[in-house]
């Protein structure tokens, strides 16, 4: 009997649910799949693949029949897929987590999140990484808060990070990311007779590895807010990304490593030994960084200051003569180098004036996979609220030595 696309999708979902149940059972008992379970898993995977191909084939056939003049192309399908992604909302995932029921697009995106990270156990509703990188255009009803144009989650996360526009940023990683580093390469001149030559170098090969660190965000929302205000999507994403960015950056720029968080870049940085905050001191800071043979043209140098440091610097420059303020360009650059101010710098430190000069080209920030959205309906039930728990995986590292002269992170700590 001929099946409809809905029946085929249901068959595919049953196979995917069977696969997930097999994995969950084995993981809950801390073991591998048995031979029978592995055979069942392989059979379910084959069924899911077959159903996917049949759905795609049937949909292409229906589209060709309906629109004979314009054949369906790869580009046409991509545009349709983009429209589907743009229609996705975080609040839909929150409602599904609250109700304990996934349907339609939320269910499909949850499956995509599972496919992206097959080794990750989602305890709530999964949101795939490609949905986090897509800007959303929501239809605005008369009773909704405007505007309803929602930026990409990843774009907003980068915008909230002081280091976001400076560092290399990777999103949607599904496993550890290693960066190989080769040191001790020797180069020299030789004569035509071949009687001279370079000494052999050890060519030491090392690497840094970005690995996921778990971050939990909790927000209380009323069910009425999630259902009645579609435009709460923008507010939810904005506040969520701001909180994630602040917590992440407080750890990266803390005076000491934060438990369970990525190692602090500030704590590992090279202390310049500078005890004051003047323009001449900043020139010394640049000298110490340039001694590491960094190319200013492509190393993305960036100054970081805490609020007290930038105030002290401007006060000192004002005392030295107003013309010194010409090195500031509309509060964007200092000595033609971008600068940023953040209270996260030296977070938890007792020092007053804190500053750093870093090479963004050697700084790597990463998010792993998508988000896991979990609803806790009971903790704040007496208040008429549901607690939304967001699980996010991140990490950050510098790819050049930061704890010695010539490193890629030099600081003023006084």
C-alpha positions as CSV (number, residue, x, y, z in Angstrom):
1,X,0.0,0.0,0.0
2,X,1.3,3.4,-0.9
3,X,2.4,5.5,2.1
4,X,2.1,9.3,2.5
5,X,5.0,11.5,3.4
6,X,3.6,11.7,6.9
7,X,3.5,7.9,7.3
8,X,7.0,7.7,6.0
9,X,8.2,10.4,8.5
10,X,6.4,8.6,11.3
11,X,8.2,5.3,10.4
12,X,11.5,7.2,10.4
13,X,10.8,8.7,13.8
14,X,9.9,5.3,15.2
15,X,13.3,4.0,14.0
16,X,15.1,7.0,15.5
17,X,13.3,6.6,18.8
18,X,14.3,2.9,18.9
19,X,18.0,3.8,18.2
20,X,17.9,6.5,21.0
21,X,16.3,4.1,23.5
22,X,18.9,1.5,22.8
23,X,21.7,4.0,23.5
24,X,20.0,5.4,26.6
25,X,19.5,2.0,28.1
26,X,23.2,1.0,27.5
27,X,24.5,4.4,28.8
28,X,22.3,4.2,31.9
29,X,24.0,0.9,32.7
30,X,27.4,2.2,31.7
31,X,28.1,-0.4,29.1
32,X,28.4,-1.0,25.3
33,X,25.5,-2.3,23.2
34,X,25.1,-6.0,23.3
35,X,25.3,-8.0,20.0
36,X,21.5,-8.2,19.8
37,X,21.1,-4.5,20.6
38,X,23.8,-3.6,18.0
39,X,21.9,-5.6,15.4
40,X,18.7,-3.9,16.3
41,X,20.4,-0.5,16.2
42,X,21.8,-1.2,12.7
43,X,18.4,-2.3,11.5
44,X,16.7,0.8,12.9
45,X,19.4,3.0,11.3
46,X,18.9,1.4,7.9
47,X,15.1,1.9,8.3
48,X,15.6,5.6,9.1
49,X,17.9,6.1,6.1
50,X,15.5,4.3,3.8
51,X,12.6,6.4,5.1
52,X,14.6,9.6,4.6
53,X,15.4,8.7,1.0
54,X,11.8,7.7,0.3
55,X,10.4,11.0,1.7
56,X,12.9,13.1,-0.3
57,X,12.1,11.1,-3.5
58,X,8.3,11.4,-3.0
59,X,8.5,15.2,-2.2
60,X,10.6,15.8,-5.3
61,X,8.1,13.9,-7.4
62,X,5.2,15.8,-5.9
63,X,7.0,19.1,-6.5
64,X,7.8,18.3,-10.1
65,X,4.2,17.3,-10.7
66,X,2.9,20.5,-9.2
67,X,5.4,22.8,-10.9
68,X,6.3,21.4,-14.2
69,X,7.8,24.6,-15.7
70,X,10.3,25.1,-12.9
71,X,12.2,21.9,-12.1
72,X,13.3,21.5,-8.5
73,X,17.0,22.1,-8.1
74,X,19.5,21.9,-5.2
75,X,19.2,25.7,-4.8
76,X,15.4,25.6,-4.5
77,X,15.6,23.0,-1.7
78,X,18.3,25.0,0.1
79,X,16.1,28.1,0.1
80,X,13.2,26.1,1.5
81,X,15.4,24.7,4.2
82,X,16.5,28.2,5.1
83,X,12.9,29.3,5.5
84,X,12.3,26.4,7.8
85,X,15.2,27.4,10.0
86,X,14.2,31.0,10.1
87,X,10.8,30.0,11.4
88,X,12.3,28.1,14.3
89,X,12.0,29.8,17.7
90,X,13.7,29.2,21.1
91,X,10.3,29.7,22.7
92,X,8.9,26.7,20.7
93,X,11.7,24.5,22.2
94,X,10.9,25.9,25.7
95,X,7.2,25.1,25.3
96,X,8.0,21.6,24.1
97,X,10.3,21.1,27.1
98,X,7.6,22.5,29.4
99,X,4.9,20.2,28.0
100,X,7.1,17.2,27.6
101,X,6.0,16.7,24.0
102,X,7.9,17.4,20.8
103,X,6.1,17.7,17.5
104,X,6.7,19.0,14.0
105,X,9.7,21.2,13.5
106,X,10.8,21.1,17.2
107,X,10.9,17.3,16.9
108,X,12.9,17.4,13.7
109,X,15.4,19.8,15.0
110,X,15.8,17.7,18.2
111,X,16.7,14.8,15.9
112,X,19.2,17.0,14.0
113,X,20.8,17.9,17.3
114,X,21.1,14.3,18.2
115,X,22.6,13.5,14.8
116,X,25.2,16.3,15.2
117,X,26.4,14.9,18.6
118,X,25.8,11.2,18.6
119,X,27.7,10.7,21.9
120,X,25.9,13.4,23.8
121,X,22.9,12.6,25.9
122,X,20.1,15.2,25.6
123,X,18.0,15.4,28.7
124,X,15.5,17.9,27.2
125,X,14.9,19.4,23.8
126,X,17.9,19.7,21.6
127,X,18.6,22.7,19.3
128,X,21.1,22.0,16.5
129,X,24.1,24.3,15.9
130,X,22.8,25.4,12.5
131,X,19.7,26.8,14.1
132,X,21.9,28.9,16.4
133,X,23.7,30.5,13.4
134,X,20.5,31.5,11.6
135,X,18.8,34.9,11.9
136,X,15.1,34.7,12.5
137,X,12.3,36.8,10.9
138,X,9.1,36.3,13.0
139,X,5.6,37.4,11.9
140,X,4.4,40.1,14.2
141,X,0.9,40.2,15.5
142,X,-0.8,43.4,16.7
143,X,-0.4,42.4,20.3
144,X,3.3,41.4,20.1
145,X,6.2,43.5,21.2
146,X,8.1,44.8,18.2
147,X,10.6,44.5,16.6
148,X,10.4,40.8,15.8
149,X,13.6,40.5,13.8
150,X,15.8,38.2,15.9
151,X,19.6,38.0,15.4
152,X,21.5,34.7,15.2
153,X,22.2,33.2,18.6
154,X,25.9,32.9,17.7
155,X,26.1,36.5,16.4
156,X,24.6,37.8,19.6
157,X,27.0,35.6,21.7
158,X,30.0,37.0,19.8
159,X,28.7,40.5,20.1
160,X,28.4,40.1,23.9
161,X,31.9,38.7,24.3
162,X,34.6,41.3,24.6
163,X,37.0,38.8,23.0
164,X,34.4,37.7,20.4
165,X,35.5,40.1,17.7
166,X,39.2,39.6,18.4
167,X,39.6,35.8,18.8
168,X,39.0,33.0,16.3
169,X,35.5,31.7,16.9
170,X,34.3,28.2,16.1
171,X,30.7,27.1,16.5
172,X,28.9,23.7,16.2
173,X,32.0,21.6,17.0
174,X,31.0,17.9,17.6
175,X,34.3,16.7,19.1
176,X,37.6,18.0,20.6
177,X,39.5,20.3,18.2
178,X,43.3,20.0,18.1
179,X,45.6,22.6,16.8
180,X,49.2,21.4,15.9
181,X,52.1,23.7,16.8
182,X,55.6,23.2,15.3
183,X,58.5,24.9,17.1
184,X,62.3,25.0,16.7
185,X,62.5,25.3,12.9
186,X,66.0,26.4,11.9
187,X,66.8,28.4,8.7
188,X,70.2,29.7,7.6
189,X,72.4,30.6,4.5
190,X,74.5,28.1,2.7
191,X,77.3,28.6,0.2
192,X,77.4,27.1,-3.4
193,X,80.0,24.5,-2.5
194,X,77.8,23.0,0.2
195,X,80.5,23.2,2.8
196,X,78.1,25.0,5.2
197,X,74.6,24.3,6.2
198,X,72.0,24.8,9.0
199,X,72.1,22.8,12.1
200,X,69.3,20.3,12.4
201,X,66.3,21.5,14.4
202,X,64.3,19.3,16.7
203,X,61.1,20.5,15.1
204,X,59.1,19.9,18.3
205,X,55.5,19.2,17.5
206,X,52.9,20.1,20.2
207,X,49.3,20.9,20.2
208,X,46.5,22.6,22.1
209,X,43.1,20.9,22.4
210,X,39.7,22.6,22.7
211,X,37.4,20.3,24.7
212,X,33.8,21.0,25.9
213,X,33.2,22.5,29.3
214,X,29.6,22.4,30.5
215,X,27.8,25.7,31.3
216,X,24.3,25.8,32.8
217,X,21.9,28.8,32.5
218,X,18.7,29.0,34.4
219,X,15.8,31.4,33.8
220,X,12.2,31.5,35.2
221,X,9.4,32.1,32.7
222,X,5.7,31.9,32.9
223,X,3.9,29.5,30.5
224,X,1.7,32.4,29.5
225,X,4.7,34.5,28.4
226,X,6.0,31.7,26.2
227,X,2.7,31.1,24.5
228,X,1.2,34.6,24.2
229,X,4.3,36.6,23.3
230,X,6.1,35.2,20.3
231,X,8.3,38.3,20.3
232,X,9.7,37.3,23.7
233,X,12.0,35.2,21.5
234,X,14.3,38.2,21.0
235,X,14.3,39.1,24.7
236,X,15.1,35.4,25.7
237,X,18.0,35.1,23.3
238,X,19.4,38.5,24.1
239,X,19.4,37.9,27.9
240,X,20.6,34.3,27.5
241,X,23.6,35.2,25.3
242,X,24.5,38.1,27.6
243,X,24.5,35.9,30.7
244,X,26.5,33.1,28.9
245,X,29.0,35.6,27.6
246,X,29.5,37.3,31.0
247,X,30.0,34.0,32.8
248,X,32.4,32.7,30.1
249,X,34.5,35.8,30.0
250,X,34.7,36.1,33.8
251,X,36.3,32.7,33.7
252,X,38.7,33.5,30.8
253,X,39.9,36.8,32.3
254,X,39.8,35.8,36.0
255,X,42.7,36.3,38.3
256,X,42.8,32.5,38.9
257,X,41.3,29.5,37.2
258,X,37.6,29.0,37.9
259,X,36.5,25.5,39.0
260,X,35.1,23.4,36.1
261,X,35.6,26.3,33.6
262,X,38.2,26.8,30.8
263,X,41.6,27.8,32.1
264,X,42.0,31.6,32.7
265,X,43.9,33.3,29.8
266,X,44.6,36.3,32.1
267,X,46.1,34.1,34.9
268,X,48.4,32.4,32.4
269,X,49.5,35.7,30.7
270,X,53.0,37.2,31.0
271,X,53.2,39.9,33.6
272,X,55.1,42.8,32.0
273,X,56.3,44.1,35.3
274,X,55.0,47.6,34.5
275,X,53.8,49.4,37.6
276,X,52.1,52.5,36.2
277,X,49.5,53.3,33.5
278,X,50.9,55.9,31.0
279,X,51.2,56.1,27.3
280,X,54.9,55.2,27.5
281,X,54.0,52.1,29.5
282,X,51.7,51.0,26.6
283,X,54.5,51.4,24.2
284,X,56.6,49.1,26.4
285,X,53.7,46.6,26.4
286,X,53.6,46.7,22.6
287,X,57.4,46.2,22.5
288,X,57.2,43.1,24.7
289,X,54.5,41.6,22.4
290,X,56.3,42.4,19.2
291,X,59.5,40.7,20.6
292,X,57.5,37.5,20.0
293,X,57.9,38.0,16.2
294,X,54.2,38.7,15.7
295,X,53.1,40.4,12.5
296,X,50.9,43.4,13.5
297,X,49.2,43.2,10.1
298,X,47.6,39.8,10.7
299,X,47.9,39.1,14.4
300,X,44.8,41.2,15.4
301,X,46.4,43.0,18.4
302,X,43.8,44.2,20.9
303,X,44.1,46.2,24.2
304,X,42.0,45.1,27.1
305,X,41.4,47.4,30.1
306,X,39.4,47.3,33.2
307,X,37.3,50.5,33.9
308,X,39.8,51.8,36.5
309,X,42.8,51.3,34.2
310,X,41.3,53.2,31.3
311,X,40.3,56.1,33.6
312,X,43.8,56.2,35.1
313,X,45.4,56.1,31.6
314,X,43.2,59.0,30.3
315,X,43.9,61.0,33.5
316,X,47.6,60.5,33.1
317,X,47.5,61.5,29.5
318,X,45.5,64.6,30.3
319,X,48.1,65.6,32.8
320,X,50.8,65.2,30.3
321,X,49.0,67.4,27.7
322,X,45.7,67.3,25.9
323,X,47.3,66.5,22.6
324,X,48.0,63.0,23.8
325,X,44.3,62.3,23.5
326,X,44.8,62.2,19.7
327,X,45.9,58.6,20.1
328,X,42.3,57.7,21.0
329,X,40.0,57.4,17.9
330,X,36.4,57.8,18.9
331,X,36.8,55.4,21.8
332,X,37.6,52.6,19.4
333,X,41.4,52.5,18.9
334,X,44.5,53.4,21.0
335,X,47.7,53.9,19.1
336,X,45.7,52.6,16.1
337,X,45.1,49.3,17.9
338,X,41.5,48.4,18.9
339,X,40.9,48.5,22.6
340,X,38.0,47.2,24.8
341,X,37.0,47.8,28.4
342,X,35.6,45.0,30.6
343,X,35.0,44.5,34.3
344,X,35.8,40.8,33.7
345,X,39.5,41.6,33.3
346,X,41.3,40.2,36.4
347,X,37.9,39.1,37.8
348,X,38.3,38.5,41.5
349,X,41.7,40.3,41.7
350,X,42.6,42.8,44.4
351,X,44.7,45.0,42.0
352,X,43.3,48.4,40.8
353,X,44.6,49.0,37.3
354,X,44.6,46.0,35.0
355,X,45.4,46.0,31.3
356,X,46.6,43.6,28.6
357,X,47.7,43.4,25.0
358,X,46.7,40.2,23.3
359,X,47.0,38.7,19.8
360,X,43.5,37.6,18.7
361,X,45.0,35.5,15.9
362,X,46.3,33.1,18.6
363,X,43.1,33.1,20.7
364,X,40.5,30.3,20.0
365,X,37.0,30.3,21.4
366,X,34.6,27.5,20.6
367,X,31.0,26.3,21.2
368,X,30.2,22.6,20.9
369,X,27.1,21.3,19.2
370,X,23.7,22.9,19.9
371,X,21.8,23.6,23.1
372,X,19.9,21.3,25.4
373,X,16.7,23.0,26.7
374,X,15.3,21.4,29.9
375,X,12.1,22.5,31.7
376,X,11.7,22.3,35.5
377,X,8.0,22.8,36.1
378,X,8.0,22.1,39.8
379,X,10.7,24.2,41.7
380,X,8.8,27.6,41.1
381,X,5.4,26.1,40.5
382,X,3.9,27.9,43.5
383,X,4.9,31.2,41.8
384,X,3.2,30.2,38.5
385,X,6.6,30.0,36.8
386,X,8.6,27.3,35.0
387,X,12.4,27.2,35.2
388,X,14.1,26.9,31.9
389,X,17.5,25.2,32.1
390,X,19.9,25.7,29.1
391,X,23.0,23.4,28.8
392,X,25.8,24.9,26.6
393,X,29.3,23.5,25.9
394,X,32.2,25.9,25.4
395,X,36.0,26.2,25.7
396,X,38.9,28.7,24.9
397,X,42.7,28.5,24.6
398,X,45.7,30.5,23.4
399,X,47.8,28.7,20.7
400,X,51.1,30.4,21.7
401,X,52.9,30.5,25.0
402,X,51.3,33.1,27.2
403,X,53.4,32.8,30.4
404,X,56.8,34.1,29.1
405,X,58.3,37.2,27.4
406,X,57.4,37.1,23.7
407,X,54.1,35.3,24.4
408,X,50.8,36.2,22.9
409,X,49.2,37.7,26.1
410,X,51.1,40.3,28.1
411,X,49.5,42.2,31.0
412,X,49.9,45.1,33.4
413,X,48.8,44.1,36.9
414,X,49.4,46.7,39.7
